[in-house]
Amino acid sequence: MAAVFLVMLYEYSPLFYITVIAVCFIVTTGLVLGWFGLDVPVILRNCEERESTTKISEKRMRKVKNPFGLGISDPTTASLKGGISLKLDCLENCTLTCYWGCSVQKLQEALQKHVYCFRIRVPQNLEEALDSEYLYRAQHNVELNSKEDKLCQIPEDEEIEDFGTVPRTRYPLVALLTLANEDDREVYDIISMVSVIHIPDKRYKLPCRILHQYLLTEQCQFFDLQQLFMSADANPTLPSSTSVSKESNMDSDVGGNLERTEDGSETSEEAGKDCVVCQNGRVNWVLLPCRHACLCNGCIQYFQQCPMCRQFVQESFSLYSPAEATTAINSEGRHTEDNTAHY
């Protein structure tokens, strides 16, 4: 009898539709506003609302100094015949060793040997691990604080026209940076840096770029640097090439600054007010795994999803400690010089 009544009500009475819509509206409103005590993920919360009950785990970082810096001066002009111009910025005298046509498999084995067998401190260590699986080798000296570009190219008499078809078994260029002085190797935790660079040839014309950069440490670990994605109004006091990396053999993350900011760049009084949410706080938090740096200390506690890409946040770490946050801009309003990495 009840079923017959409901069918008749559904067919003949508009009150049924009104009742269903009203109930759905009340339930949805209650869930969003938290009337039922359930924590529904909301992208943007009012500052007067309570904090999210699900806390994002904070990754503990360790700050170390990175003595190496390597970039590409002009990727558009790089080619196999014309070579590539590398922009170097090192804190100590270093040795740049370029391996053209290096075996992909042998390089990965060499990185594992650094972890389990021996440390790659000098070029001879890497060459021993590679078993001479490269087509050409060249070496350059890099002086302390030298800003000169280094042109790396293969001599014409080598007659190397390409590195094979895709998928390739050889990297076009592997650049190894090591400390030239033995005394300096006892000072830094980071003892060498391996950069894998793609250079276009007649078979594969993908634009020139850095594919990977590995930091090798004295503790027999290596880290794959990955770029941070800064907000559009990123703080100009942040280093211009800040990166985050994931260790290949351990569950750990690294942030490294490959270049130092030049002292003397002026900053305005509004510098640092670039949080994408409140627009009034300094960006200080990097969200993982998306690597967006977009939240300040006040807004990080309200988010379980990245406000830029909507990906759920698994971990986060801060760019500055409380002490550094107050001293990053000095009394003259100029950039401070930094060349550090965070474990």
Steps between C-alpha positions, in 0.01 A plus 500: 500500500785736588668423168181582309474829689858597414446417132185714490684783680787477253268507197245763600649728767770766442549496877716188460751682279508800731562278802786306334673819384464661843644196680796481260568872543494478880729193509750655257507829689551317828793301362675806357452711813593215733165470682540123535858508633649356179819652358418542131802612287440863406753682284459837671387548858408822671763622747243477781438128442687234688815340366494177304492201731728301266851632546747491211823336607799733496822360358804581709777653291873545553671802351832446322709710264515404133834602342387428143286691253446408135257627239469547124585848372292488181309175432388619155857506362609162638564230241714193451731672252510846658522373857334639811587798720473417871452766767692408815484655846711315757607592852839327466746407228340212312560261214241465224518168315273447197412150379339501156285201404504349850320168544166537681532164674860556608419841647220356713731221611764760590252684723419175678871428543532838672245375754625146554864480383704820493451876503522694174727783612720545190449437126707182516242344734218560251708379206576179686130448566407577137749243361588749223146476359505848343601634160709805589636662816609861561609677819498867606619686808250729674641772721344626821208741437573497128201618296647409162309260277668176398457386140484121483507333160617189317793541258410452135749216459292287739231479225208460743178600322233370739446278803274239346128454452230544763484347758867574547756305694733799537462845652627780272699666779576421864680782685680417825599777742750407773704699750854558374671533839511202732464720810166634373358147480524474877295818549187437292240226537434522124814373326392489133213575264399306189293682236332313214443732203309442177650655187311485168650319201377411153301199627340651810431874494347542847617840637807503722429469872626347823333162552636416845736643758629269772669621818741242642576526870779389730246277679475272192163636387385673184206731437317582178431874495154610391386855441259677733194667347480846652184709504466774238589770754786302647711676759797662325717426802474127432794351310441504127560130451351326799437129449352208683627149446414148597771260603517199272568241768333645810168668582637851538471837328754767427475864406811642334597844378722461197560869451564784738304823479710800411549741787368845432155437352248741648177375656183695575323527833230267372750221424400174660122561505437239235298216655248391234220481759524802730732713282641636825753242615839385383512169312679255726354152437563249222225241447585144401472317268392785266796724609297823497640773727198722554390518867607707799527390863146614576320326213680163496293372793169529310587292193498131419514569124733723305316826419672516159457148357246346746723197560480354850801591712695212651787694657636853518815680604589861570747705300608705800540431868340758734837673543573504127156637419579820686854542366461400133457867409772709664463848638594659167223316317742301283524133410708278722742263332413133531623176349350229718313175477249352743485131591 
